[in-house]
Amino acid sequence: MKHFKITKVNKTDEGEVISIEVADKEFNETSVSFKWDGCIDYRRYYNGFKVDDEYSEEKANNTDYIHICEIDDMIEKLQEIKKIAQENFTEDNYKTYWNKSN
């Protein structure tokens, strides 16, 4: 795995995987919990907060959270946003800020 490390795997008594939790390897600022039903809880922490089991109101206020149940639809929408950026921003800005993977 390039970006994430598995931090927890939850299984039924019969051994069937029902959910997986991962955290990003580089900065430990992103956590993702996903379940067998296709739903994802995606959290990104900022202002020095990291992935851990501690909860505080301040940490919650420094967290972006999104719940996704249609990941393919979300990916399609994000790709469309990227295409709009490519069509409207200067080539230099697009290459510098939007197309870092290429």
Buried (B, 14 or more C-beta within 10 A) or exposed (E): EEEBEEBEEEEEEEEEEEBBBBBBEEEBBBBBBBBEEEBBBBBBBEEEBEBEEEEEEEBEEBBEEEEBEEEEEBEEEEEEEEEEBBEEBEEEEBEEEBEEEE
